[in-house]
């Protein structure tokens, strides 16, 4: 049975936190750059197109962050 290597676990945790911080900062910048309330548009006005665009940006950003961390 293989033993759990603490250095691998620590590196995984550091990269996870780093990825979440970068993702959170990028999301805040994205919301601040849009001249209207994203929450209001998606929740109250049921703007499906905006939700799809925001989801696509989030997925693309996540893929870029994951690729840069794993490289």
Secondary structure, 3 states (H helix, E strand, C coil): CCCCCHHHHHHHHHHHHHHHHHHHHHHHHHHHHCCCCHHHHHHHCCCHHHHHHHHHHHHHHHHHHHHHHHC
